[in-house]
Amino acid sequence: MTDIKLSKRMNAIVDMVDEETVADIGCDHAFVSIALVQRDIASHVVAMDVRSGPVKIAIANVHEHKMDSCIDVRISDGFESLGEHEAECAIIAGMGGSLMVGILERGKAHLKNKISLVLQPQSDIYLVREYLHNVGYEIVRENMLVDEDKYYTIMRAVPALATVSPYTKEELEYGRILLAEKNPVLMEYLSYKYDKNEHIMMELKKKNTEKALDRINELILEQQTIRSCLGQL
C-alpha cells in the first residue's frame, strides 16, 4: 500500500506527535491517523469524529490501508468515547479556538491524566494559549506555515513541570515560541496583516460613522501589537 499523501498542514501536525498511542479528535477521513501508523510514529490510534459521514469514510480508508488492528474509528463528541489512559497524545485540529477550548474543557479528566496535546486552531488562537496556561499546560513547540495561501499555526503542549511565566499580549496573540525563534512565516503574516489593516482603516475613514470609528480604534490597538511583534522579529 502506497503512503498516504498529506497536505503541508497535515504533515506539520504529524511532525508534532512523539507518542505511540494517539487520539485523533475530529479525524475527518483519518488521513493523519493513517500517516501516524505508516510512518511508525504511533502503534495505535483512536480516530474520532462527531459526524457519521466522515466516520464511515474513515473506516473505509483505514480498511483500505489494512490498519483495522491499529486504528480504531469511533463516533465521538470530543474526548467522549476515549477511555482513561487510552492515548498518550490527543490531536485536535481544523476548528475554531473557542470550539477547541470547549472540547478541552469537557475532556479535562484526560488533561488531569497528563495527556499531551497537538493543536491547530483555525481562529482565536489566543483563547487556546490562554486556556492551556490556565490549566497548567506549557506550549513546548510551535510552527507556522502557509498551505494553499492560508496561514496555519500548530502547537504542541504538555503538562508544565514548573511555573510558566504569564503571556504578554503579543505572545498570546502570536506565540511566545514563534516570536522567540523569529519565525519567518510569522513575520510574513504580520507584515501582510499590518498592510491589510492600514487599507481597511483608510476605507473606514471614508464612511465617517460611529461604528466605523469604533472599528478604527480597535485596529489602531491591533496595529500597535503588530508593530511590537515585528520589532521582536
Buried (B, 14 or more C-beta within 10 A) or exposed (E): EEEBEBEEBBBBBBBBBBBBBBBBBBBBBBBBBBBBBBBEBBEBBBBBBBEEEBBBBBBEBBEEBEBEEBBBBBBBEBBBBBEEEBBBBBBBBBBBBEBBBBBBEEBEEBBEEEBBBBBBBBEBBBBBBBBBBEBEBBBEBBBBBEEEEEBBBBBBBBBBEEEBEEBBEBBBBBBBBBBEBEBEBBBBBBEEBBEEBEEEBEEBEEEEEEEBEEBBEEBEEBBEBBEBBEEEB
